[in-house]
Amino acid sequence: RKEVEQDPGPFNVPEGATVAFNCTYSNSASQSFFWYRQDCRKEPKLLMSVYSSGNEDGRFTAQLNRASQYISLLIRDSKLSDSATYLCVVTGSARQLTFGSGTQLTVLP
Amino acid sequence: EAQVTQNPRYLITVTGKKLTVTCSQNMNHEYMSWYRQDPGLGLRQIYYSMNVEVTDKGDVPEGYKVSRKEKRNFPLILESPSPNQTSLYFCASSFTGGGYNEQFFGPGTRLTVL
């Protein structure tokens, strides 16, 4: 079983839609959680950290469910510029970051 | 400008010809690492370094070497490249290790081994 699993998509949504991605992780001792964004084979960039209480940054909301070992990312009012691959990242068993393989999002005009 | 740089950005080589991909950061970060990215597999860590002269294996270290003689530089060495090392490589750095800090990535090096 992969340490971090994501639905690869692709998710094709119209502008203005709300879209949600989930990510599950296998190591119950994981402590740090992040969402990174990667544009078309460019370098990943941090989108947001995920905190136990959940957190919001503008149109983006991240949630953590430790009991079920998943994290989620909600994007409201999708923009064309949100089209990218979203990477779920978890601190793994050796305290190194483990990346999911990514969920591809395309926002359509 | 705070950044991580990698060179070369693109490289086509042949099996067995030693190569080095350089990585440099100007943020005084202690932690540096190398990843490779392959379709469907996500980013996998090759090697990482917690500080100068401290390096350790990641998930896929076979066929790679690294060194950390200076804080800012972390070169990736392929002594005898093989076609299965064809991939997109990213160098990254962060203030400290342990998976708690934002990773800053270089622009990537696309390597093809024929």
Backbone of each chain as ProteinMPNN parsed JSONL, in Angstrom:
{"seq_chain_A": "RKEVEQDPGPFNVPEGATVAFNCTYSNSASQSFFWYRQDCRKEPKLLMSVYSSGNEDGRFTAQLNRASQYISLLIRDSKLSDSATYLCVVTGSARQLTFGSGTQLTVLP", "coords_chain_A": {"N_chain_A": [[0.859, -1.195, 0.0], [0.55, 2.206, -0.858], [2.166, 4.929, 0.832], [0.969, 7.422, 0.733], [-1.983, 8.242, -0.797], [-3.761, 9.342, -3.626], [-6.596, 10.31, -5.582], [-6.087, 10.187, -8.941], [-7.483, 11.646, -10.826], [-8.365, 12.756, -14.155], [-9.892, 15.773, -12.895], [-12.352, 17.577, -14.309], [-13.766, 20.611, -14.349], [-16.285, 23.203, -14.482], [-15.718, 26.749, -14.69], [-16.113, 28.52, -11.667], [-17.161, 26.455, -10.234], [-17.297, 24.284, -7.321], [-14.825, 22.237, -6.017], [-13.512, 19.216, -4.677], [-10.776, 17.514, -3.232], [-9.505, 14.447, -2.022], [-7.17, 12.781, 0.135], [-5.45, 10.005, 1.289], [-3.531, 8.657, 3.982], [-1.068, 6.356, 5.227], [0.498, 6.127, 7.506], [-0.021, 6.335, 10.791], [1.353, 7.839, 12.587], [2.1, 10.163, 11.392], [2.796, 13.649, 11.229], [2.889, 16.13, 9.993], [1.284, 17.939, 7.405], [0.545, 18.795, 4.066], [-0.547, 20.69, 1.223], [0.582, 20.872, -2.028], [1.046, 22.645, -5.084], [1.374, 21.959, -8.506], [2.278, 23.122, -11.576], [1.942, 22.056, -14.831], [4.393, 20.225, -15.184], [6.24, 21.871, -13.999], [8.073, 23.148, -11.145], [6.986, 21.945, -7.946], [4.997, 23.9, -5.698], [4.372, 25.259, -2.504], [1.055, 25.209, -1.485], [-0.692, 25.258, 0.747], [-0.368, 24.646, 4.248], [-1.709, 22.047, 6.34], [-3.725, 22.074, 9.066], [-4.648, 20.697, 12.264], [-7.062, 21.704, 13.143], [-8.222, 22.458, 10.876], [-8.045, 24.718, 8.116], [-8.206, 27.82, 6.326], [-7.681, 29.562, 3.3], [-8.443, 32.132, 1.622], [-10.134, 31.124, -1.197], [-9.607, 28.527, -0.727], [-9.796, 25.627, 1.265], [-8.541, 23.56, 3.747], [-8.666, 20.39, 5.298], [-8.147, 18.143, 8.016], [-8.406, 14.807, 8.951], [-7.659, 12.915, 11.424], [-8.458, 10.526, 12.595], [-9.531, 8.988, 10.547], [-7.487, 9.137, 8.856], [-7.112, 10.927, 6.655], [-6.704, 13.714, 4.444], [-8.103, 16.722, 3.127], [-8.829, 18.911, 0.384], [-10.531, 21.757, -0.47], [-11.768, 23.636, -3.081], [-13.244, 26.594, -3.778], [-15.42, 28.405, -6.024], [-14.019, 28.06, -8.566], [-11.254, 29.028, -10.6], [-9.888, 29.654, -13.883], [-7.163, 29.742, -13.634], [-6.666, 27.998, -11.612], [-6.184, 25.544, -12.628], [-4.179, 22.79, -12.514], [-1.872, 20.407, -11.09], [-2.481, 18.891, -8.027], [-0.757, 18.187, -5.172], [-0.657, 15.988, -2.538], [0.952, 15.976, 0.543], [2.782, 14.393, 3.045], [4.323, 14.016, 6.199], [6.429, 11.381, 6.462], [7.311, 8.042, 7.636], [9.987, 8.243, 8.285], [10.28, 10.801, 9.039], [10.577, 12.257, 6.808], [9.365, 14.021, 3.952], [6.61, 12.682, 2.235], [5.265, 12.281, -0.908], [2.108, 12.345, -2.517], [0.889, 11.044, -5.654], [-0.493, 12.926, -7.003], [-3.322, 14.943, -8.019], [-5.01, 15.769, -10.87], [-6.328, 18.788, -11.998], [-8.534, 20.434, -14.138], [-9.872, 23.445, -15.021], [-12.593, 24.539, -16.729], [-13.572, 26.919, -19.257]], "CA_chain_A": [[0.0, 0.0, 0.0], [1.325, 3.434, -0.883], [2.048, 5.716, 2.067], [0.045, 8.526, 0.48], [-2.754, 7.925, -1.995], [-4.672, 10.357, -4.14], [-7.31, 10.045, -6.822], [-5.313, 10.928, -9.955], [-8.322, 12.433, -11.714], [-8.467, 14.201, -14.006], [-11.129, 16.446, -12.561], [-12.653, 18.661, -15.247], [-14.892, 21.324, -13.763], [-16.494, 24.522, -15.09], [-15.396, 27.921, -13.864], [-17.101, 28.831, -10.644], [-17.562, 25.25, -9.498], [-16.571, 23.878, -6.123], [-14.246, 20.905, -6.224], [-12.84, 18.712, -3.474], [-9.863, 16.387, -3.387], [-9.13, 13.751, -0.798], [-5.879, 12.102, 0.134], [-5.334, 9.157, 2.471], [-2.153, 8.322, 4.332], [-1.062, 5.079, 5.947], [1.256, 6.186, 8.749], [-0.81, 7.025, 11.803], [2.233, 8.729, 13.358], [2.412, 11.352, 10.607], [2.51, 14.851, 11.999], [2.791, 17.332, 9.164], [0.49, 17.693, 6.206], [0.6, 19.954, 3.183], [-0.943, 20.62, -0.182], [1.425, 21.589, -2.972], [0.497, 22.792, -6.416], [2.394, 21.829, -9.551], [1.822, 23.49, -12.907], [2.474, 21.497, -16.066], [5.776, 19.768, -15.1], [7.125, 22.832, -13.342], [8.367, 22.718, -9.796], [5.897, 22.075, -6.973], [5.053, 25.044, -4.786], [3.466, 25.086, -1.379], [-0.234, 25.882, -1.537], [-1.029, 25.52, 2.132], [-0.218, 23.612, 5.261], [-2.988, 21.564, 6.835], [-3.678, 22.028, 10.515], [-5.631, 19.792, 12.866], [-8.359, 22.364, 13.285], [-8.668, 22.9, 9.558], [-7.644, 26.092, 7.846], [-8.751, 28.401, 5.108], [-6.887, 30.638, 2.694], [-9.236, 32.61, 0.495], [-11.069, 30.142, -1.746], [-9.081, 27.192, -0.437], [-9.97, 25.131, 2.625], [-7.919, 22.262, 3.975], [-9.145, 19.71, 6.495], [-7.416, 16.944, 8.41], [-9.153, 13.85, 9.771], [-6.636, 11.969, 11.911], [-9.071, 9.224, 12.899], [-9.683, 8.252, 9.299], [-6.212, 9.307, 8.154], [-7.17, 11.57, 5.344], [-6.773, 15.168, 4.371], [-8.902, 17.15, 1.981], [-8.667, 20.274, -0.122], [-11.744, 22.242, -1.121], [-11.575, 24.872, -3.838], [-14.523, 27.208, -4.126], [-15.405, 29.406, -7.1], [-12.827, 27.717, -9.345], [-10.775, 29.923, -11.657], [-9.076, 28.984, -14.906], [-5.788, 29.688, -13.146], [-6.52, 26.91, -10.637], [-5.823, 24.331, -13.361], [-2.847, 22.363, -12.078], [-1.89, 19.147, -10.348], [-2.415, 19.16, -6.595], [-0.006, 17.114, -4.526], [-0.823, 15.793, -1.104], [2.275, 15.705, 1.1], [2.672, 13.964, 4.436], [5.586, 13.607, 6.809], [6.376, 9.929, 6.505], [7.807, 7.278, 8.775], [11.345, 8.669, 8.637], [10.185, 12.249, 9.179], [10.783, 12.897, 5.504], [8.116, 14.268, 3.249], [6.174, 11.704, 1.247], [4.35, 12.936, -1.827], [1.173, 11.596, -3.336], [1.186, 11.156, -7.084], [-1.131, 14.129, -7.524], [-4.648, 14.977, -8.634], [-5.002, 16.771, -11.93], [-7.535, 19.602, -12.108], [-8.681, 21.354, -15.259], [-11.046, 24.299, -14.916], [-13.001, 24.833, -18.112], [-14.301, 28.199, -19.38]], "C_chain_A": [[0.888, 1.236, 0.0], [1.124, 4.186, 0.415], [1.036, 6.842, 1.92], [-0.669, 8.239, -0.836], [-3.725, 9.038, -2.347], [-5.387, 9.826, -5.366], [-6.604, 10.846, -7.914], [-6.146, 11.843, -10.839], [-8.218, 11.914, -13.137], [-9.869, 14.661, -13.594], [-11.276, 17.599, -13.554], [-13.905, 19.364, -14.736], [-15.064, 22.665, -14.458], [-16.046, 25.618, -14.129], [-16.503, 28.169, -12.867], [-17.534, 27.64, -9.814], [-16.756, 25.104, -8.213], [-16.078, 22.455, -6.338], [-13.476, 20.499, -4.978], [-11.967, 17.518, -3.823], [-9.616, 15.764, -2.022], [-7.796, 13.062, -0.975], [-5.847, 11.254, 1.399], [-3.866, 8.826, 2.718], [-2.156, 7.121, 5.267], [-0.375, 5.144, 7.304], [0.507, 7.007, 9.789], [0.029, 7.983, 12.644], [2.592, 9.999, 12.605], [1.977, 12.598, 11.346], [2.307, 16.095, 11.161], [2.124, 16.993, 7.842], [0.441, 18.972, 5.381], [-0.124, 19.643, 1.879], [0.028, 21.477, -0.988], [0.71, 21.635, -4.312], [1.644, 22.683, -7.411], [1.757, 22.13, -10.901], [2.634, 22.719, -13.932], [3.983, 21.177, -16.039], [6.752, 20.857, -14.655], [7.352, 22.354, -11.917], [7.138, 22.847, -8.899], [6.107, 23.305, -6.107], [4.023, 24.839, -3.701], [2.192, 25.885, -1.595], [-0.665, 26.252, -0.117], [-0.673, 24.343, 3.012], [-1.611, 23.214, 5.734], [-2.884, 21.395, 8.334], [-4.831, 21.184, 11.063], [-7.023, 20.398, 12.936], [-8.949, 22.762, 11.942], [-8.26, 24.342, 9.335], [-8.085, 26.513, 6.455], [-7.822, 29.492, 4.61], [-7.637, 31.096, 1.451], [-10.243, 31.559, 0.041], [-10.695, 28.706, -1.406], [-9.281, 26.845, 1.039], [-9.353, 23.75, 2.736], [-8.427, 21.689, 5.293], [-8.29, 18.468, 6.743], [-8.324, 16.079, 9.269], [-8.176, 12.77, 10.213], [-7.236, 10.583, 12.138], [-9.172, 8.363, 11.646], [-8.453, 8.371, 8.408], [-6.414, 9.811, 6.732], [-7.15, 13.079, 5.517], [-7.537, 15.545, 3.105], [-8.558, 18.583, 1.617], [-9.939, 20.635, -0.873], [-11.406, 23.545, -1.823], [-12.951, 25.397, -4.235], [-14.335, 28.189, -5.268], [-14.167, 29.225, -7.984], [-12.539, 28.734, -10.442], [-9.99, 29.1, -12.685], [-7.649, 28.772, -14.403], [-5.583, 28.617, -12.068], [-6.142, 25.595, -11.318], [-4.374, 23.979, -13.056], [-2.987, 20.949, -11.529], [-1.664, 19.468, -8.882], [-1.825, 17.936, -5.889], [-0.266, 17.115, -3.029], [0.527, 15.367, -0.537], [2.159, 15.46, 2.598], [4.061, 13.666, 4.962], [5.509, 12.119, 7.063], [7.043, 9.335, 7.725], [9.196, 7.712, 9.21], [11.411, 10.181, 8.786], [10.599, 12.981, 7.904], [9.426, 13.071, 4.845], [7.842, 13.139, 2.269], [5.086, 12.353, 0.402], [3.367, 11.937, -2.422], [1.488, 11.835, -4.802], [0.414, 12.289, -7.751], [-2.506, 13.909, -8.113], [-4.672, 16.113, -9.64], [-6.355, 17.472, -12.02], [-7.461, 20.46, -13.354], [-9.967, 22.124, -15.066], [-11.37, 24.8, -16.314], [-13.782, 26.138, -18.191], [-15.771, 27.946, -19.674]], "O_chain_A": [[1.856, 1.315, 0.756], [0.063, 4.106, 1.033], [0.328, 7.177, 2.87], [-0.028, 8.019, -1.864], [-4.409, 9.595, -1.489], [-4.853, 8.993, -6.099], [-6.53, 12.071, -7.819], [-5.606, 12.712, -11.524], [-7.998, 10.716, -13.32], [-10.876, 14.023, -13.904], [-10.424, 18.484, -13.624], [-14.983, 18.77, -14.698], [-14.093, 23.216, -14.975], [-16.005, 25.424, -12.914], [-17.686, 28.042, -13.185], [-18.205, 27.803, -8.796], [-15.696, 25.707, -8.04], [-16.825, 21.584, -6.784], [-12.866, 21.333, -4.309], [-12.354, 16.639, -4.593], [-9.531, 16.456, -1.007], [-7.355, 12.796, -2.093], [-6.186, 11.745, 2.475], [-3.068, 8.73, 1.786], [-3.116, 6.893, 6.003], [-0.634, 4.305, 8.167], [0.414, 8.23, 9.678], [-0.516, 8.841, 13.338], [3.323, 10.836, 13.133], [0.937, 12.618, 12.004], [1.616, 17.021, 11.585], [2.353, 15.94, 7.246], [0.314, 20.075, 5.914], [-0.287, 18.485, 1.494], [0.263, 22.644, -0.675], [-0.117, 20.779, -4.628], [2.728, 23.228, -7.203], [0.807, 21.464, -11.312], [3.865, 22.729, -13.901], [4.758, 21.783, -16.78], [7.952, 20.764, -14.912], [6.88, 21.285, -11.529], [6.336, 23.764, -9.076], [7.237, 23.701, -5.821], [2.937, 24.312, -3.945], [2.237, 27.087, -1.856], [-0.963, 27.41, 0.174], [-0.676, 23.192, 2.573], [-2.574, 23.958, 5.55], [-2.036, 20.644, 8.817], [-5.851, 20.992, 10.401], [-8.029, 19.701, 12.805], [-10.038, 23.332, 11.874], [-8.144, 25.107, 10.293], [-8.301, 25.699, 5.557], [-7.251, 30.249, 5.395], [-7.487, 30.524, 0.372], [-11.109, 31.153, 0.816], [-11.411, 27.774, -1.773], [-8.985, 27.639, 1.932], [-9.616, 22.875, 1.911], [-8.595, 22.411, 6.275], [-7.786, 17.836, 5.814], [-8.944, 16.572, 10.211], [-7.899, 11.827, 9.471], [-6.573, 9.575, 11.892], [-8.928, 7.157, 11.686], [-8.393, 7.772, 7.334], [-5.956, 9.214, 5.758], [-7.516, 13.63, 6.555], [-7.6, 14.777, 2.145], [-8.063, 19.355, 2.439], [-10.369, 19.927, -1.783], [-10.824, 24.449, -1.225], [-13.713, 24.729, -4.934], [-13.25, 28.735, -5.466], [-13.363, 30.146, -8.126], [-13.443, 29.229, -11.114], [-9.5, 28.009, -12.394], [-7.012, 27.763, -14.704], [-4.451, 28.36, -11.659], [-5.811, 24.627, -10.634], [-3.462, 24.767, -13.307], [-4.076, 20.376, -11.509], [-0.759, 20.229, -8.537], [-2.329, 16.819, -6.002], [-0.108, 18.132, -2.354], [1.176, 14.48, -1.092], [1.518, 16.224, 3.32], [4.892, 13.116, 4.239], [4.635, 11.647, 7.79], [7.307, 10.021, 8.712], [9.55, 7.568, 10.38], [12.485, 10.773, 8.672], [10.927, 14.167, 7.927], [8.47, 12.357, 5.148], [8.742, 12.695, 1.557], [4.115, 12.901, 0.925], [3.743, 10.822, -2.785], [2.264, 12.727, -5.142], [0.634, 12.585, -8.926], [-2.817, 12.839, -8.636], [-4.391, 17.265, -9.31], [-7.397, 16.823, -12.107], [-6.459, 21.131, -13.602], [-11.039, 21.529, -14.96], [-10.535, 25.403, -16.989], [-14.571, 26.44, -17.295], [-16.545, 28.894, -19.811]]}, "seq_chain_B": "EAQVTQNPRYLITVTGKKLTVTCSQNMNHEYMSWYRQDPGLGLRQIYYSMNVEVTDKGDVPEGYKVSRKEKRNFPLILESPSPNQTSLYFCASSFTGGGYNEQFFGPGTRLTVL", "coords_chain_B": {"N_chain_B": [[17.078, 37.597, -5.082], [15.358, 35.006, -3.488], [16.079, 31.669, -4.083], [16.202, 28.377, -5.608], [18.491, 26.869, -7.643], [19.112, 24.89, -10.527], [21.253, 22.986, -12.608], [22.24, 21.088, -15.485], [19.198, 22.257, -17.165], [18.045, 20.647, -19.046], [19.029, 17.505, -20.303], [20.463, 15.191, -22.421], [21.843, 12.082, -22.587], [24.117, 9.263, -22.833], [24.063, 5.782, -22.015], [26.046, 4.934, -19.255], [27.766, 7.132, -19.228], [29.213, 9.271, -17.088], [27.59, 11.769, -15.126], [26.825, 14.98, -13.698], [24.443, 16.745, -11.862], [23.886, 19.949, -10.891], [22.965, 21.716, -7.893], [21.91, 24.563, -6.215], [21.306, 26.736, -3.476], [20.228, 29.886, -2.165], [19.325, 30.628, 0.305], [20.307, 30.046, 2.746], [19.569, 27.603, 3.803], [19.402, 24.697, 5.837], [18.628, 22.123, 5.157], [18.594, 19.957, 2.399], [17.478, 18.282, -0.557], [17.027, 15.659, -3.0], [14.777, 14.755, -5.559], [13.055, 12.498, -7.711], [10.754, 12.502, -10.394], [8.256, 10.63, -11.783], [5.827, 9.564, -14.179], [2.712, 8.796, -12.723], [3.906, 7.912, -10.411], [4.595, 9.915, -8.729], [6.559, 12.228, -6.735], [9.616, 10.994, -5.682], [11.925, 10.505, -3.123], [15.416, 10.778, -3.43], [18.025, 11.25, -2.235], [18.929, 12.924, 0.801], [20.003, 15.765, 2.753], [20.817, 16.789, 5.909], [22.494, 18.707, 6.814], [25.691, 20.36, 6.328], [28.052, 18.025, 5.195], [26.488, 15.927, 6.032], [24.659, 13.396, 4.893], [21.997, 11.324, 3.618], [20.257, 8.318, 2.642], [17.346, 8.334, 0.593], [14.234, 7.179, -0.598], [14.768, 5.982, -3.06], [17.684, 5.454, -3.693], [19.502, 4.014, -5.283], [22.055, 3.892, -7.684], [22.732, 6.523, -7.607], [24.696, 9.265, -6.33], [25.587, 11.657, -3.821], [26.857, 14.772, -2.517], [27.738, 16.998, 0.156], [29.407, 19.477, 0.608], [29.441, 22.145, 0.986], [27.183, 24.52, 2.421], [25.351, 25.664, 0.632], [25.34, 24.144, -1.703], [24.412, 21.124, -3.415], [25.13, 18.684, -5.123], [24.011, 16.212, -7.5], [25.043, 13.081, -8.466], [25.446, 10.883, -11.133], [26.983, 8.054, -11.597], [27.139, 6.008, -13.507], [24.992, 6.246, -15.682], [21.771, 4.859, -16.473], [19.112, 3.769, -18.709], [16.767, 3.559, -17.131], [16.961, 5.626, -15.403], [16.07, 7.81, -16.633], [14.216, 10.637, -16.253], [12.394, 13.264, -14.499], [14.037, 15.515, -12.538], [14.147, 16.988, -9.353], [15.562, 19.36, -7.219], [15.456, 20.343, -3.82], [15.037, 22.585, -1.042], [14.949, 23.391, 2.466], [14.346, 25.23, 5.507], [14.889, 23.742, 7.865], [15.181, 20.171, 8.409], [13.119, 17.236, 8.778], [10.57, 17.326, 7.911], [8.786, 19.359, 8.512], [8.787, 21.85, 7.475], [8.255, 24.281, 4.811], [9.072, 23.208, 1.59], [11.324, 24.372, -0.817], [11.546, 24.332, -4.211], [13.787, 23.637, -6.929], [13.856, 24.451, -10.494], [13.804, 22.099, -11.915], [15.288, 19.31, -13.658], [15.377, 17.82, -16.686], [16.125, 14.693, -17.594], [17.349, 12.508, -20.01], [18.313, 9.277, -20.711], [19.953, 7.451, -23.022]], "CA_chain_B": [[15.862, 36.776, -5.073], [15.539, 33.69, -2.876], [15.775, 30.659, -5.082], [16.985, 27.161, -5.788], [18.831, 26.746, -9.062], [19.6, 23.586, -10.977], [21.838, 22.947, -13.945], [21.486, 21.739, -16.562], [17.757, 22.081, -17.136], [17.749, 19.528, -19.933], [20.231, 16.758, -20.615], [20.359, 13.898, -23.087], [23.147, 11.436, -22.503], [24.117, 7.845, -23.193], [24.302, 4.854, -20.913], [27.397, 4.783, -18.748], [28.561, 8.357, -19.22], [29.025, 9.949, -15.804], [27.106, 13.144, -15.189], [26.509, 15.663, -12.433], [23.443, 17.803, -11.896], [24.191, 20.825, -9.758], [21.867, 22.362, -7.192], [22.404, 25.586, -5.31], [20.264, 27.582, -2.867], [20.791, 31.11, -1.571], [18.472, 30.964, 1.442], [20.981, 29.567, 3.956], [18.822, 26.468, 4.332], [20.193, 23.567, 6.304], [18.156, 20.865, 4.592], [18.462, 19.881, 0.946], [17.132, 16.932, -0.984], [16.801, 15.393, -4.42], [13.634, 13.916, -5.885], [12.769, 12.238, -9.11], [9.315, 12.444, -10.627], [7.899, 9.788, -12.917], [4.366, 9.513, -14.329], [1.997, 7.831, -11.9], [4.645, 7.545, -9.196], [4.806, 11.073, -7.882], [7.945, 12.554, -6.397], [10.262, 10.045, -4.777], [13.161, 11.097, -2.628], [16.61, 10.016, -3.769], [18.933, 11.491, -1.116], [18.725, 14.19, 1.472], [21.108, 16.211, 3.591], [20.336, 17.607, 7.021], [23.426, 19.825, 6.978], [26.978, 20.125, 5.662], [28.714, 16.741, 5.455], [25.525, 14.951, 6.544], [23.741, 12.976, 3.833], [21.364, 10.04, 3.901], [19.472, 7.782, 1.537], [15.904, 8.437, 0.579], [13.511, 5.965, -0.968], [15.284, 5.383, -4.298], [19.058, 5.948, -3.84], [20.376, 3.168, -6.101], [22.552, 4.491, -8.913], [22.982, 7.95, -7.388], [25.545, 9.719, -5.236], [25.496, 13.086, -3.525], [27.826, 15.282, -1.543], [27.341, 18.297, 0.716], [30.641, 20.068, 1.138], [29.097, 23.515, 1.373], [25.772, 24.587, 2.78], [24.497, 26.089, -0.461], [25.384, 23.259, -2.88], [24.079, 19.718, -3.173], [25.12, 18.066, -6.456], [23.574, 14.824, -7.701], [25.986, 12.433, -9.373], [25.108, 9.579, -11.682], [28.281, 7.523, -12.011], [26.959, 5.214, -14.719], [23.552, 6.361, -15.93], [21.079, 3.829, -17.247], [17.829, 4.289, -19.212], [15.719, 3.656, -16.099], [17.146, 6.881, -14.674], [15.398, 8.859, -17.388], [13.208, 11.157, -15.331], [12.446, 14.683, -14.163], [14.68, 15.606, -11.235], [13.995, 18.242, -8.623], [16.28, 19.626, -5.987], [14.637, 21.147, -2.923], [15.68, 22.944, 0.221], [14.084, 23.967, 3.482], [15.097, 25.801, 6.62], [15.402, 22.565, 8.568], [14.581, 18.925, 7.955], [12.105, 16.672, 9.658], [9.266, 17.328, 7.267], [7.871, 20.337, 9.102], [8.926, 23.157, 6.838], [8.022, 24.395, 3.391], [10.169, 22.86, 0.695], [11.475, 25.226, -1.987], [12.057, 23.473, -5.277], [14.393, 24.175, -8.132], [12.989, 24.382, -11.678], [13.78, 20.756, -12.482], [16.217, 18.889, -14.715], [14.799, 16.699, -17.438], [17.235, 13.843, -18.024], [17.08, 11.354, -20.868], [19.473, 8.405, -20.866], [19.702, 6.589, -24.191]], "C_chain_B": [[16.184, 35.411, -4.476], [15.164, 32.612, -3.891], [16.671, 29.434, -4.943], [17.247, 27.025, -7.292], [19.392, 25.355, -9.341], [20.188, 23.739, -12.371], [22.413, 21.567, -14.239], [19.979, 21.545, -16.39], [17.321, 20.896, -17.992], [19.064, 18.827, -20.271], [19.855, 15.448, -21.28], [21.748, 13.293, -23.091], [23.018, 9.963, -22.89], [24.462, 7.003, -21.973], [25.78, 4.812, -20.553], [28.241, 6.033, -18.688], [28.253, 9.176, -17.976], [28.531, 11.375, -15.99], [26.819, 13.668, -13.785], [25.458, 16.723, -12.697], [23.683, 18.674, -10.662], [22.914, 21.412, -9.178], [22.463, 23.361, -6.218], [21.231, 26.396, -4.768], [20.929, 28.746, -2.151], [20.018, 31.556, -0.337], [19.079, 30.526, 2.778], [20.219, 28.408, 4.617], [19.764, 25.348, 4.745], [19.889, 22.297, 5.51], [18.049, 20.969, 3.082], [18.156, 18.448, 0.56], [16.975, 16.876, -2.496], [15.619, 14.447, -4.559], [13.674, 13.601, -7.378], [11.258, 12.084, -9.254], [9.046, 11.671, -11.901], [6.385, 9.672, -12.983], [3.744, 8.421, -13.469], [2.673, 7.474, -10.594], [4.861, 8.721, -8.262], [6.279, 11.361, -7.668], [8.474, 11.534, -5.397], [11.633, 10.597, -4.394], [14.342, 10.18, -2.912], [17.616, 10.057, -2.604], [18.52, 12.796, -0.453], [19.924, 14.508, 2.35], [20.566, 17.136, 4.668], [21.242, 18.817, 7.26], [24.731, 19.485, 6.264], [27.585, 18.816, 6.153], [27.788, 15.689, 6.059], [24.552, 14.614, 5.426], [23.157, 11.612, 4.191], [20.497, 9.63, 2.728], [17.989, 8.07, 1.718], [15.29, 7.11, 0.171], [14.105, 5.234, -2.164], [16.719, 5.808, -4.567], [19.933, 5.194, -4.828], [20.757, 3.869, -7.397], [22.886, 5.965, -8.798], [23.988, 8.156, -6.257], [25.312, 11.196, -5.029], [26.663, 13.471, -2.633], [27.312, 16.63, -1.046], [28.557, 18.891, 1.416], [30.425, 21.513, 1.589], [27.601, 23.561, 1.626], [24.9, 24.85, 1.558], [24.401, 25.082, -1.606], [25.125, 21.798, -2.524], [23.999, 19.013, -4.532], [24.657, 16.613, -6.427], [24.446, 14.207, -8.783], [25.434, 11.089, -9.819], [26.389, 9.011, -12.278], [28.195, 6.768, -13.336], [25.467, 5.185, -15.062], [23.002, 5.215, -16.77], [19.719, 4.381, -17.687], [16.741, 4.403, -18.153], [15.915, 4.862, -15.184], [16.659, 8.08, -15.486], [14.222, 9.352, -16.553], [13.316, 12.677, -15.262], [12.954, 14.788, -12.726], [14.484, 16.993, -10.631], [14.901, 18.252, -7.402], [15.375, 20.506, -5.119], [15.434, 21.497, -1.673], [14.629, 23.467, 1.184], [14.934, 24.402, 4.649], [15.709, 24.698, 7.481], [14.726, 21.327, 8.012], [13.485, 18.466, 8.894], [10.705, 16.768, 9.113], [8.29, 18.36, 7.786], [7.834, 21.664, 8.37], [8.609, 23.107, 5.351], [9.278, 24.022, 2.624], [10.16, 23.837, -0.486], [12.185, 24.41, -3.062], [12.779, 24.271, -6.352], [13.484, 23.929, -9.32], [12.942, 23.003, -12.332], [14.825, 20.544, -13.558], [15.603, 17.671, -15.401], [15.936, 15.919, -18.062], [16.723, 12.694, -18.874], [18.368, 10.569, -21.026], [19.167, 7.407, -21.979], [20.473, 5.285, -24.1]], "O_chain_B": [[17.135, 34.744, -4.883], [14.083, 32.637, -4.478], [17.71, 29.444, -4.283], [16.319, 27.064, -8.101], [20.051, 24.743, -8.5], [19.696, 24.508, -13.197], [23.006, 20.939, -13.361], [19.544, 20.751, -15.556], [16.334, 20.228, -17.684], [20.084, 19.478, -20.496], [19.032, 14.689, -20.767], [22.71, 13.915, -23.543], [21.933, 9.489, -23.23], [25.082, 7.482, -21.024], [26.646, 4.674, -21.417], [29.343, 5.997, -18.142], [27.153, 9.711, -17.833], [28.982, 12.096, -16.88], [26.606, 12.912, -12.837], [25.572, 17.504, -13.642], [23.682, 18.184, -9.532], [21.915, 21.581, -9.877], [23.403, 23.049, -5.487], [20.287, 26.706, -5.494], [22.028, 28.625, -1.609], [20.051, 32.732, 0.027], [18.431, 30.629, 3.82], [20.231, 28.262, 5.84], [20.777, 25.088, 4.097], [20.784, 21.5, 5.228], [17.494, 21.928, 2.547], [18.53, 17.511, 1.266], [16.814, 17.894, -3.169], [15.468, 13.486, -3.805], [14.247, 14.338, -8.181], [10.579, 11.599, -8.349], [9.549, 12.019, -12.97], [5.723, 9.682, -11.945], [4.188, 7.273, -13.482], [2.077, 6.801, -9.753], [5.269, 8.534, -7.116], [7.139, 10.799, -8.347], [7.834, 11.256, -4.383], [12.387, 11.087, -5.234], [14.285, 8.974, -2.672], [17.999, 9.018, -2.066], [17.862, 13.646, -1.051], [20.747, 13.643, 2.65], [19.93, 18.146, 4.368], [20.817, 19.821, 7.832], [24.846, 18.42, 5.659], [27.627, 18.537, 7.352], [28.261, 14.663, 6.548], [23.719, 15.439, 5.049], [23.741, 10.851, 4.962], [20.059, 10.459, 1.931], [17.456, 8.052, 2.828], [15.776, 6.046, 0.554], [13.971, 4.016, -2.281], [16.97, 6.467, -5.576], [21.008, 5.678, -5.183], [19.897, 4.375, -8.118], [23.28, 6.592, -9.781], [24.109, 7.33, -5.352], [24.893, 11.906, -5.943], [27.357, 12.621, -2.075], [26.552, 17.313, -1.733], [28.706, 18.813, 2.636], [31.134, 22.026, 2.455], [26.846, 22.739, 1.107], [23.803, 24.3, 1.465], [23.469, 25.157, -2.406], [25.556, 21.306, -1.481], [22.901, 18.774, -5.034], [24.884, 15.889, -5.458], [24.57, 14.749, -9.881], [25.012, 10.268, -9.004], [26.827, 9.442, -13.345], [29.081, 6.884, -14.183], [24.771, 4.213, -14.764], [23.676, 4.682, -17.652], [19.227, 5.349, -17.107], [15.871, 5.266, -18.266], [15.109, 5.088, -14.282], [16.821, 9.227, -15.069], [13.339, 8.574, -16.191], [14.193, 13.29, -15.871], [12.365, 14.215, -11.81], [14.632, 18.017, -11.299], [14.986, 17.274, -6.659], [14.615, 21.321, -5.642], [16.377, 20.799, -1.299], [13.562, 23.926, 0.776], [16.092, 24.004, 4.777], [16.902, 24.724, 7.785], [13.79, 21.435, 7.219], [12.989, 19.242, 9.712], [9.75, 16.346, 9.765], [7.09, 18.258, 7.533], [6.961, 22.499, 8.612], [8.681, 22.056, 4.715], [10.386, 24.449, 2.95], [9.113, 24.093, -1.08], [13.272, 23.874, -2.848], [12.433, 25.416, -6.644], [12.452, 23.272, -9.185], [12.118, 22.769, -13.216], [15.199, 21.471, -14.276], [15.349, 16.641, -14.776], [16.629, 16.415, -18.95], [15.78, 11.997, -18.499], [19.394, 11.12, -21.424], [18.228, 6.617, -21.878], [20.378, 4.447, -24.997]]}, "name": "protein", "num_of_chains": 2, "seq": "RKEVEQDPGPFNVPEGATVAFNCTYSNSASQSFFWYRQDCRKEPKLLMSVYSSGNEDGRFTAQLNRASQYISLLIRDSKLSDSATYLCVVTGSARQLTFGSGTQLTVLPEAQVTQNPRYLITVTGKKLTVTCSQNMNHEYMSWYRQDPGLGLRQIYYSMNVEVTDKGDVPEGYKVSRKEKRNFPLILESPSPNQTSLYFCASSFTGGGYNEQFFGPGTRLTVL"}
